[in-house]
Amino acid sequence: MSSQPLRVVIAEDSVLLREGIVELLTRYEHQVVAAVGSAEDLIDAVAEHEPDVVITDVRMPPGHADEGLRAAVELRTKHPGIGILVLSQYIATAYATELLGSDVSGAGGMGYLLKDRVGDVLEFVDTVERIAKGGTVVDPEMIRQLISRRAEKQSSLAKLTAREHEVLALMAEGKSNPVVAQELNVSEAAVAKHIGNIFTKLGFSPTDGHRRVLAVLTYLKG
């Protein structure tokens, strides 16, 4: 256990779990400077107390969706030196990938754990202390899913033809359909057809919205 007490902010809308974490950390001589129940209050508490570590749930009021995780991404930018541990009932891959993949100068430690896999008190406290020291702790199930998703993306990109790769690369440069057509010396209709094929092969339907952006992000992360 750490010999240096940590200053911790906890964000968890379940009162019982929140108080349980407070009691646990206090027992090991760490100081919980704020324990809040919403993502908004989390942002305010961190600005006020500048803790060593933040522990946050993913689903928080008011929407009970990904507010806590989005707040963690925001804190990573505004307060990069603070360690962040995300506790969740499930894996929110989109924001989790952004959080874990963020390359911020002087960034503190990072962790993502599934609540139902946290079964050892000493291990949990050790995780909080490791994150405070700049370490990274990621749930094995999280790693498995991220690897699986990356493999799926790479497999989808492999389905594209050489011409479709060229079109997608130019899209990633921010070029419009007319400019893409001009650079490849093809008609705009041909470009539109290639883009339609790209969306289909990457698994984006018209209901997804922002398909062009999603396709470019897949290309850049592939």
PyMOL commands that set and color helices and strands:
alter all, ss='L'
color gray80, all
select helices_A, chain A and resi 15-27+39-49+67-78+93-100+115-117+121-132+140-158+162-172+177-184+188-202+206-208+211-221
alter helices_A, ss='H'
color red, helices_A
select strands_A, chain A and resi 7-11+31-36+53-57+83-88+110-114+136-138
alter strands_A, ss='S'
color yellow, strands_A
deselect
rebuild
show_as cartoon
